[in-house]
Amino acid sequence: MQKIIKPMSGFLALLLSVLLFLASIYFFANVKNTSSFGLLGVLAFIASLYLSGGIIVISPNHSRVLTFFGKYVGTVKENGLLFVNPLYKKQKISLRAENLESSKLKVNDKMGNPIEIAAVIVWQVDDTYKAAFEVEDYDHYVKIQSEAAIRHLATTYAYDHMEDEHAAITLRDGGDKVNEMLEQELNNRLAPAGILVREARISHLAYAAEIAGAMLQRQQATAIVAARTKIVEGAVGMVEMALEQLSRKQIVTLDEEKKAAMVSNLMVVLCGEKGAQPILNTGTLYQ
């Protein structure tokens, strides 16, 4: 369990250390005059080294984890020149936010299609005790668990609605919801190491190279079918309106055979990709 301690200021210890060091120089310089000065010089020098060993400088967003012969004493997060027991072992841990950009991972989505996925993660140490003692190397732990979380997310959902039409959430269309789920899973996985994930976002998402061409053709075919459906629906409405207008205004009377021919011609004109070439009929409708 993390325990925050507030040590004393280090300026007094620094001053005493300097004075003791100067005193040791004085004693050693005058050892010929008084024999006891030699012992005093040694003691002053040792005391100076002892005090200087307890002086630490902590910059903003940094900390020191203190242990005394293997026992956890506490964590110092206060900034400045400080003094702690010189016998404490001091482990430096940064509290700054860090970015992790995962490599492009090749995994299979929920439907079994190979895809490439990567994410950008913003994280920082929240619990220094867990980061220092619960895992061997918290930096390496973050990288491995982040890849595992990204892989799990990719295998849980389909790439898009083309593969799973009834899916409520897909990787491509999920947007912020997918990012929130990734962030939540990362926090759950990294909590044992005292790591807090502040933000996680999908930075790369695409089909794997071996099926990218086939999927592109499939998407193009789907788009063409959808466009053709709209064109046909519009053409049928226009033909229906034309026949209705001709009949109501009694511009021309057509039998069923001529109606069928007219419908066929109008559908060709309206649904064709290229402009139709008109043919002038100088005779009657039946010639």
C-alpha positions as CSV (number, residue, x, y, z in Angstrom):
1,M,0.0,0.0,0.0
2,Q,1.4,3.4,-1.0
3,K,2.4,5.6,2.0
4,I,3.3,9.2,1.4
5,I,5.8,10.7,3.8
6,K,7.1,14.3,4.1
7,P,10.8,14.5,5.0
8,M,12.5,17.5,6.5
9,S,14.1,20.2,4.4
10,G,17.6,19.4,3.1
11,F,19.1,22.9,3.4
12,L,20.0,22.5,7.1
13,A,21.6,19.1,6.4
14,L,23.5,20.5,3.5
15,L,24.8,23.4,5.7
16,L,25.9,21.0,8.4
17,S,27.5,18.7,5.9
18,V,29.6,21.6,4.4
19,L,30.6,22.8,7.9
20,L,31.6,19.4,9.0
21,F,33.7,18.9,5.8
22,L,35.4,22.3,6.4
23,A,36.0,21.3,10.0
24,S,37.6,18.0,8.9
25,I,39.9,19.9,6.7
26,Y,40.9,22.2,9.6
27,F,41.5,19.3,11.9
28,F,43.7,17.5,9.3
29,A,45.6,20.7,8.6
30,N,46.4,21.1,12.4
31,V,46.9,17.5,13.3
32,K,50.6,18.2,14.1
33,N,49.7,20.7,16.8
34,T,47.2,18.5,18.6
35,S,47.2,14.7,18.2
36,S,43.5,14.5,18.9
37,F,42.8,16.6,15.8
38,G,43.4,13.5,13.6
39,L,40.5,11.6,15.2
40,L,38.3,14.6,15.2
41,G,39.0,15.1,11.5
42,V,38.1,11.6,10.7
43,L,34.9,11.8,12.7
44,A,33.9,15.1,11.1
45,F,34.6,13.8,7.6
46,I,32.5,10.6,8.3
47,A,29.6,12.8,9.7
48,S,29.8,15.0,6.6
49,L,29.5,12.0,4.3
50,Y,26.7,10.6,6.3
51,L,24.6,13.7,6.2
52,S,25.3,14.3,2.4
53,G,24.1,10.7,1.8
54,G,20.6,11.6,3.0
55,I,20.2,14.7,0.9
56,I,18.0,14.2,-2.1
57,V,16.7,16.5,-4.9
58,I,13.2,15.8,-6.3
59,S,12.0,17.5,-9.4
60,P,8.3,18.2,-10.2
61,N,6.4,15.0,-11.2
62,H,9.1,12.7,-9.8
63,S,9.2,10.7,-6.6
64,R,11.5,8.5,-4.5
65,V,10.5,5.2,-3.0
66,L,12.3,4.6,0.3
67,T,13.2,1.2,1.7
68,F,15.2,0.4,4.9
69,F,17.0,-2.9,4.7
70,G,14.3,-4.4,2.4
71,K,11.3,-2.9,4.3
72,Y,9.1,-0.3,2.6
73,V,9.2,3.0,4.4
74,G,7.2,5.3,2.2
75,T,7.2,7.4,-0.9
76,V,8.3,11.0,-1.2
77,K,6.4,13.1,-3.8
78,E,7.3,16.5,-2.4
79,N,9.6,18.6,-4.6
80,G,12.9,20.4,-3.7
81,L,15.9,19.8,-1.6
82,L,15.0,17.3,1.1
83,F,16.7,15.1,3.8
84,V,16.0,11.5,4.6
85,N,17.7,8.8,6.6
86,P,21.0,8.2,4.8
87,L,20.6,4.5,5.2
88,Y,17.4,4.4,3.2
89,K,17.6,3.0,-0.3
90,K,16.1,5.5,-2.7
91,Q,14.4,4.3,-6.0
92,K,13.5,7.0,-8.5
93,I,10.1,6.8,-10.2
94,S,8.7,9.3,-12.6
95,L,5.1,10.5,-12.2
96,R,4.9,12.2,-15.6
97,A,2.4,11.1,-18.3
98,E,4.0,9.0,-21.0
99,N,2.9,8.0,-24.5
100,L,3.0,4.5,-25.8
101,E,2.4,3.8,-29.5
102,S,1.9,0.1,-30.0
103,S,3.2,-1.6,-33.1
104,K,0.7,-2.7,-35.8
105,L,-0.6,-6.0,-34.6
106,K,-2.0,-8.6,-37.0
107,V,-5.0,-10.4,-35.4
108,N,-8.3,-11.9,-36.4
109,D,-11.5,-10.1,-35.7
110,K,-14.7,-11.7,-34.3
111,M,-15.5,-13.0,-37.8
112,G,-12.1,-14.5,-38.3
113,N,-10.8,-11.9,-40.8
114,P,-7.2,-10.9,-40.4
115,I,-6.8,-7.2,-39.6
116,E,-4.1,-4.8,-38.6
117,I,-4.7,-2.7,-35.5
118,A,-2.6,-0.3,-33.4
119,A,-3.3,2.2,-30.6
120,V,-1.8,5.2,-28.8
121,I,-2.0,5.1,-25.0
122,V,-1.3,7.9,-22.5
123,W,-0.4,6.5,-19.0
124,Q,1.3,7.4,-15.8
125,V,2.3,5.9,-12.5
126,D,-0.4,6.3,-9.9
127,D,0.7,4.0,-7.1
128,T,4.5,4.0,-6.6
129,Y,4.4,1.0,-4.2
130,K,2.8,-1.3,-6.8
131,A,5.0,0.0,-9.6
132,A,8.2,-0.6,-7.5
133,F,7.3,-3.9,-5.9
134,E,4.3,-5.7,-7.5
135,V,5.9,-6.1,-10.9
136,E,9.5,-6.7,-12.1
137,D,9.6,-3.8,-14.7
138,Y,6.5,-1.7,-15.0
139,D,7.6,-0.2,-18.3
140,H,7.8,-3.6,-19.9
141,Y,4.6,-4.6,-18.1
142,V,2.7,-1.7,-19.7
143,K,3.9,-2.7,-23.2
144,I,3.0,-6.4,-22.9
145,Q,-0.4,-5.8,-21.3
146,S,-1.3,-3.1,-23.7
147,E,-0.7,-5.4,-26.7
148,A,-2.8,-8.1,-24.9
149,A,-5.7,-5.6,-24.4
150,I,-5.6,-4.5,-28.0
151,R,-5.6,-8.1,-29.3
152,H,-8.5,-9.0,-27.0
153,L,-10.5,-6.0,-28.2
154,A,-9.9,-6.9,-31.9
155,T,-11.1,-10.4,-31.4
156,T,-14.2,-9.4,-29.5
157,Y,-15.8,-7.3,-32.3
158,A,-16.2,-7.5,-36.0
159,Y,-14.3,-5.1,-38.3
160,D,-17.5,-3.5,-39.7
161,H,-21.2,-4.2,-40.4
162,M,-20.4,-5.9,-43.7
163,E,-19.2,-8.9,-41.7
164,D,-21.8,-8.8,-38.9
165,E,-24.9,-6.9,-40.0
166,H,-26.5,-7.2,-36.5
167,A,-23.5,-6.1,-34.5
168,A,-24.3,-3.2,-32.2
169,I,-20.6,-2.1,-32.1
170,T,-17.9,-2.6,-34.7
171,L,-14.2,-1.6,-34.6
172,R,-14.5,0.8,-37.6
173,D,-17.8,2.4,-36.6
174,G,-17.6,2.2,-32.8
175,G,-15.6,5.4,-32.5
176,D,-15.5,6.8,-28.9
177,K,-17.2,3.7,-27.5
178,V,-14.5,1.4,-28.8
179,N,-11.8,3.8,-27.3
180,E,-13.7,3.8,-24.0
181,M,-13.7,0.0,-23.8
182,L,-10.0,-0.2,-24.7
183,E,-9.2,2.4,-21.9
184,Q,-11.3,0.5,-19.4
185,E,-9.7,-2.8,-20.2
186,L,-6.2,-1.3,-20.0
187,N,-6.9,0.2,-16.6
188,N,-8.1,-3.2,-15.4
189,R,-5.0,-4.9,-16.7
190,L,-2.5,-2.3,-15.5
191,A,-4.0,-1.7,-12.0
192,P,-1.8,-4.4,-10.4
193,A,1.2,-2.4,-11.4
194,G,-0.2,0.9,-10.1
195,I,-0.6,2.4,-13.6
196,L,-3.4,4.8,-14.6
197,V,-4.4,5.0,-18.2
198,R,-5.5,8.5,-19.0
199,E,-6.4,8.0,-22.6
200,A,-6.4,5.2,-25.2
201,R,-7.3,5.6,-28.9
202,I,-7.2,3.4,-32.0
203,S,-4.5,4.9,-34.3
204,H,-4.5,2.3,-37.1
205,L,-7.2,-0.1,-38.3
206,A,-7.2,-1.8,-41.7
207,Y,-7.7,-5.2,-43.2
208,A,-4.5,-7.3,-43.5
209,A,-2.7,-7.1,-46.9
210,E,-3.7,-10.6,-48.0
211,I,-7.4,-9.8,-48.0
212,A,-7.4,-6.0,-48.4
213,G,-7.9,-6.2,-52.2
214,A,-10.8,-8.7,-52.0
215,M,-12.5,-6.6,-49.2
216,L,-12.1,-3.4,-51.3
217,Q,-13.8,-5.1,-54.3
218,R,-16.5,-6.3,-51.9
219,Q,-17.0,-2.8,-50.6
220,Q,-17.1,-1.4,-54.2
221,A,-19.6,-4.0,-55.2
222,T,-21.8,-3.3,-52.2
223,A,-21.7,0.5,-53.0
224,I,-22.5,-0.2,-56.7
225,V,-25.5,-2.4,-55.8
226,A,-26.8,0.3,-53.3
227,A,-26.4,3.0,-56.0
228,R,-28.1,0.9,-58.6
229,T,-31.0,0.2,-56.2
230,K,-31.6,3.9,-55.7
231,I,-31.4,4.5,-59.5
232,V,-33.9,1.8,-60.3
233,E,-36.3,3.0,-57.5
234,G,-36.1,6.5,-59.0
235,A,-36.5,5.3,-62.6
236,V,-39.6,3.3,-61.7
237,G,-41.1,6.4,-60.0
238,M,-40.4,8.5,-63.0
239,V,-41.8,6.0,-65.5
240,E,-44.9,5.6,-63.4
241,M,-45.3,9.4,-63.3
242,A,-44.8,9.7,-67.1
243,L,-47.5,7.1,-67.8
244,E,-49.9,8.7,-65.4
245,Q,-49.4,12.2,-66.9
246,L,-49.8,10.9,-70.4
247,S,-53.0,9.1,-69.5
248,R,-54.5,11.9,-67.4
249,K,-53.8,14.6,-70.0
250,Q,-54.8,12.3,-72.9
251,I,-51.8,13.3,-74.9
252,V,-51.5,9.8,-76.5
253,T,-53.4,6.6,-76.0
254,L,-51.1,3.5,-75.6
255,D,-52.1,-0.1,-75.6
256,E,-50.4,-2.6,-73.3
257,E,-47.7,-3.5,-75.9
258,K,-46.8,0.1,-76.5
259,K,-46.8,0.8,-72.7
260,A,-44.3,-2.0,-72.3
261,A,-42.1,-0.7,-75.1
262,M,-42.2,2.8,-73.6
263,V,-41.4,1.5,-70.1
264,S,-38.5,-0.5,-71.5
265,N,-37.1,2.5,-73.4
266,L,-37.4,4.8,-70.4
267,M,-35.8,2.3,-68.0
268,V,-32.8,2.0,-70.4
269,V,-32.5,5.8,-70.7
270,L,-32.8,6.4,-66.9
271,C,-30.7,3.5,-65.7
272,G,-28.0,3.5,-68.3
273,E,-24.5,4.6,-67.4
274,K,-24.1,6.5,-70.7
275,G,-26.4,8.9,-72.5
276,A,-28.9,7.2,-74.8
277,Q,-28.7,7.9,-78.6
278,P,-32.1,9.1,-79.8
279,I,-33.8,7.6,-82.9
280,L,-36.3,9.8,-84.7
281,N,-39.5,8.0,-85.8
282,T,-41.0,9.9,-88.8
283,G,-43.9,7.4,-89.2
284,T,-46.5,6.3,-86.7
285,L,-46.1,4.5,-83.4
286,Y,-46.8,1.2,-85.1
287,Q,-44.2,1.6,-87.9
